[in-house]
Amino acid sequence: MNLSPGWVEALQAMGFESVHWSSVGDPRASDRELLEHARARGYVVFTNDLDFGTILAASAAASPSVIQVRAADLTPIRLEPLVRAALG
């Protein structure tokens, strides 16, 4: 849960259905539990956490997809233009 809930609004403004884990799951849940939640619902995980891609690769699972952002400033106001261009 390392990205701001503010990303929900930013992603929705880009036309993507979006929820933040804090509104649907236990903040103490494991990364695997979050991935399973996303897989079961056909979600994409948008994260700054390196663990999600690693877990996905190690498990050889086909889903969920993981979009990982790495930056010093992870706020939507800073990264939204870059994310929009990448997903455009």
N, C-alpha and C positions, 0 to 999 in steps of 0.2 A: 504494500500500500504506500509506495514511495512517491507517487505522483499526486498532485493536488486534485481534490474533487472538482476544482475549476475546469479541469480538462473535459468533464462531462459536457458542460455547456459549449466549450470550444469545438468538440467533436460533433456535437449535435448541430451546431451552426454550419459545419462542413457537410452535413447530410448523413452522418453516421449515428445509428442508434447507439447509445452509450450509457453505461452504469459504472459507478465507482464501487469497488469491493466493500468499502465501509458501509454502503447502503444495503448490501445483500448478504454479507458474510461476516464471520468472526474475525476481528483484527488479529487474533492469535493463531489463525489457521495456517497450516503449512502451505508452502508454495505449491506442492503437489495437489492439495485440496483445491486451491484456487484454479489451477490448471484443469482439474477434473470438472469443476463447475463450468468453466469456459467451454470445455470440450462438449459437455452434455447439452449446452445451449447453442452451440455453433458460434460462440463469441471469438473475437480476436483479443489477445492480451496486449495492452499498450503499457509499457513499463520502462523503468530505468534500471531495474534489477537484473544483473547478469545471470542469476540463477535460473530464470525461466527458460531461456534459450538452451542453457546447459542441460537442464532436466529433460527438455523436449528432445534434444539431440541424443542424449544417453538412452532414452527410452525407445528411440526409433519410432515414436508415435507420429502419425500423419497430421494430427491436430491437437490443440488449437494452434493457429498461427500466432506468432509473437512478433510484435513491433517493439524494438528496443531503441530508446533515445539515450544518448550520452551527451551531457553538456553541464557546464557549471550552473547555468541558470535554466531551470526546468519549468519555469512558469509559462502558462499558455500565451501570455502577452509577448513573450520573447520568442517562443518556438513555434507558435501557430503558423506563421507564414512558411516556415520550412517544412512543417508537417503537411500543411495543405499542398505545397508544391510536390512533395514526395508522394502523396496519396492521390493527387489530382488525376 
